[in-house]
Amino acid sequence: MSFETISVVGLGYIGLPTAAAFASRQKKVVGVDVNQHAVDTINRGEIHIVEPDLGAVVKTAVEGGFLKAFTKPQPADAFLIAVPTPFKGDHEPDLAFVQSAAESIAPVLKKGDLIILESTSPVGATEQMAEWLAAARPDLTFPQQAGEESDIDIAYCPERVLPGQVMVELIKNDRVVGGMTPKSSKRASELYYIFLEG
């Protein structure tokens, strides 16, 4: 299955460059962020963060009609979750933003969609996200329920870039992809090869 439309949820230091990388390969990208200012800025072809070379890529992508930002998720074929995972209390990761992102995309999911968690997360976070999605969409099957036959494929692919070098490293660095099933891993790899040269 091809990825006609790609959604990136969380348009910060990782999400926006990732969205721009896909859009630069002439893929339709729908970015999602709860920050209305960020959405408006991106839709003007400008950026709300400081990152070398990103501004020109976003401007070209928006002007070409390949990148549009929204405050609410839109239907897509692949969803990349790139939201913050800050620490809380005694150095415990706070997955509240991941849960919120998962629950926000749940209503627009359809059979055949791929979901990738990119947020830096502890062991078990991908499975936890899958559980939140399954609870929100009992009409669909997920890898923990149906394995290779699931309606939705889910994978984890942590970002591996340094600020100030994101646009180069995003494309050149190798990526580690872990799917909940072999099919999920294969599909996630196919998605990243749209722009990945590493």
For each residue, the residues with C-beta under 8 A, 3 or more apart:
1: 77 112 187
2: 77
3: 6 27 77 78 114 190 191 194
4: 27 28 77
5: 27 28 29 30 74 75 76 77 78
6: 3 19 22 27 28 29 30 76 77 78 79 80 191
7: 29 30 31 32 73 74 76 78 79 80 105
8: 11 15 16 18 19 22 29 30 31 32 79 80 82
9: 15 32 33 73 79 80 81 82 83 101 104 105
10: 14 15 32 33 81 82 83 84 97 101 119
11: 8 15 16 19 31 32 33 35 38 39 42 69 82
12: 15 16 33 49 82 83 84
13: 16 17 49 51 163 166
14: 10 17 18 82 118 159 161 166
15: 8 9 10 11 12 18 19 31 33 80 82 83 118
16: 8 11 12 13 19 20 31 42 47 49 51 54 58
17: 13 14 20 21 51 54 57 161 166 167 170
18: 8 14 15 21 22 80 82 118 159 170
19: 6 8 11 15 16 22 23 29 31 61 67
20: 16 17 23 24 29 54 57 58 61 67 167
21: 17 18 24 25 57 167 170 171 195
22: 6 8 18 19 25 27 29 194 195
23: 19 20 26 27 28 29 57 61 64 66 67
24: 20 21 57 60 61 66 195
25: 21 22 194 195
26: 23 64 66
27: 3 4 5 6 22 23 66 194
28: 4 5 6 23 66
29: 5 6 7 8 19 20 22 23 61 66 67 68
30: 5 6 7 8 68 69 70 73 74 76
31: 7 8 11 15 16 19 39 42 67 68 69 70
32: 7 8 9 10 11 69 70 71 72 73 74 104
33: 9 10 11 12 15 38 39 42 69 71
34: 71
35: 11 38 39 48
36: 39 40 71
37: 40 41 48
38: 11 33 35 41 42 48 69
39: 11 31 33 35 36 42 43 69 70 71
40: 36 37 43 44
41: 37 38 44 46 47 48
42: 11 16 31 33 38 39 45 46 47 48 58 62 67 69
43: 39 40 62 68 69
44: 40 41 62
45: 42 58 59 62 63
46: 41 42 55 58 59
47: 16 41 42 51 54 55 58
48: 35 37 38 41 42
49: 12 13 16 54
50:
51: 13 16 17 47 54 55 163 164 166 167
52: 164 165 167
53: 56 57 167 168
54: 16 17 20 47 49 51 57 58 166 167
55: 46 47 51 58 59
56: 53 59 60
57: 17 20 21 23 24 53 54 60 61 167
58: 16 20 42 45 46 47 54 55 61 62 67
59: 45 46 55 56 62 63
60: 24 56 57 63 64
61: 19 20 23 24 29 57 58 64 66 67
62: 42 43 44 45 58 59 65 66 67 68
63: 45 59 60
64: 23 26 60 61
65: 62 68
66: 23 24 26 27 28 29 61 62
67: 19 20 23 29 31 42 58 61 62
68: 29 30 31 43 62 65
69: 11 30 31 32 33 38 39 42 43
70: 30 31 32 39 73 74
71: 32 33 34 36 39
72: 32 104
73: 7 9 30 32 70 76 79 104 105 107 108
74: 5 7 30 32 70 108
75: 5 108 110
76: 5 6 7 30 73 79 108 113
77: 1 2 3 4 5 6 112 113 114
78: 3 5 6 7 113 114 115 116 191
79: 6 7 8 9 73 76 105 109 113 114 115 116
80: 6 7 8 9 15 18 116 118
81: 9 10 98 101 102 105 115 116 117 118 119 129
82: 8 9 10 11 12 14 15 18 118 119 159
83: 9 10 12 15 97 98 100 101 119
84: 10 12 97 119
85: 93 94 95 97 98 119 120 121 125
86: 93 94 97
87: 91 92 93 94
88: 92 93 94
89: 92
90:
91: 87
92: 87 88 89
93: 85 86 87 88 121 122 125
94: 85 86 87 88 97
95: 85 98 99 121 125 128
96: 99 100
97: 10 83 84 85 86 94 100 101 119
98: 81 83 85 95 101 102 117 119 121 125 128 129
99: 95 96 102 103 129 132
100: 83 96 97 103 104
101: 9 10 81 83 97 98 104 105
102: 81 98 99 105 106 115 129 132 133 136
103: 99 100 106 132 136
104: 9 32 72 73 100 101 107
105: 7 9 73 79 81 101 102 108 109 115 133
106: 102 103 109 132 133 136 137
107: 73 104 136 137
108: 73 74 75 76 105
109: 79 105 106 113 115 133 137 140 152
110: 75 113
111: 140 151 152
112: 1 77 151 152
113: 76 77 78 79 109 110 151 152 153
114: 3 77 78 79 152 153 154 155 184 187 188 191
115: 78 79 81 102 105 109 129 133 152 153 154 155
116: 78 79 80 81 154 155 156 157 188 191
117: 81 98 121 125 126 129 154 155 156 157
118: 14 15 18 80 81 82 156 157 158 159
119: 10 81 82 83 84 85 97 98 125
120: 85 158 159
121: 85 93 95 98 117 125 126 156 158
122: 93 125
123:
124: 127 128
125: 85 93 95 98 117 119 121 122 128 129 156
126: 117 121 129 130 154 155 156 178 180
127: 124 130 131 144 180
128: 95 98 124 125 131 132
129: 81 98 99 102 115 117 125 126 132 133 154
130: 126 127 133 134 142 143 144 154 180
131: 127 128 134 135 144
132: 99 102 103 106 128 129 135 136
133: 102 105 106 109 115 129 130 136 137 142 152 154
134: 130 131 137 138 140 142 144 145
135: 131 132 138
136: 102 103 106 107 132 133
137: 106 107 109 133 134 140
138: 134 135
139:
140: 109 111 134 137 151 152
141: 145 146 149 150 151 152
142: 130 133 134 145 146 150 151 152 154 180
143: 130 146 147 150 152 153 154 179 180 181 184
144: 127 130 131 134 180
145: 134 141 142 150
146: 141 142 143 149 150 151
147: 143 150 181
148: 181 182 183
149: 141 146
150: 141 142 143 145 146 147 153 181
151: 111 112 113 140 141 142 146
152: 109 111 112 113 114 115 133 140 141 142 143
153: 113 114 115 143 150 179 180 181 183 184 187 188
154: 114 115 116 117 126 129 130 133 142 143 179 180 184
155: 114 115 116 117 126 177 178 179 180 184 185 187 188
156: 116 117 118 121 125 126 177 178 179
157: 116 117 118 175 176 177 178 188 192
158: 118 120 121 176
159: 14 18 82 118 120
160: 169 173 174 175 176
161: 14 17 165 166 169 170 173
162: 165 166 169
163: 13 51 166
164: 51 52
165: 52 161 162 168 169
166: 13 14 17 51 54 161 162 163 169 170
167: 17 20 21 51 52 53 54 57 170 171
168: 53 165 171 172
169: 160 161 162 165 166 172 173
170: 17 18 21 161 166 167 173 195
171: 21 167 168 195 196 197 198
172: 168 169 197 198
173: 160 161 169 170 198
174: 160 198
175: 157 160 192 196 198
176: 157 158 160
177: 155 156 157 185 188 189 192
178: 126 155 156 157 185
179: 143 153 154 155 156 182 183 184 185 186 187 188
180: 126 127 130 142 143 144 153 154 155 184
181: 143 147 148 150 153 184 185
182: 148 179 185 186
183: 148 153 179 186 187
184: 114 143 153 154 155 179 180 181 187 188
185: 155 177 178 179 181 182 188 189
186: 179 182 183 189 190
187: 1 114 153 155 179 183 184 190 191
188: 114 116 153 155 157 177 179 184 185 191 192
189: 177 185 186 192 193
190: 3 186 187 193 194
191: 3 6 78 114 116 187 188 194
192: 157 175 177 188 189 195 196
193: 189 190 196
194: 3 22 25 27 190 191
195: 21 22 24 25 170 171 192
196: 171 175 192 193
197: 171 172
198: 171 172 173 174 175
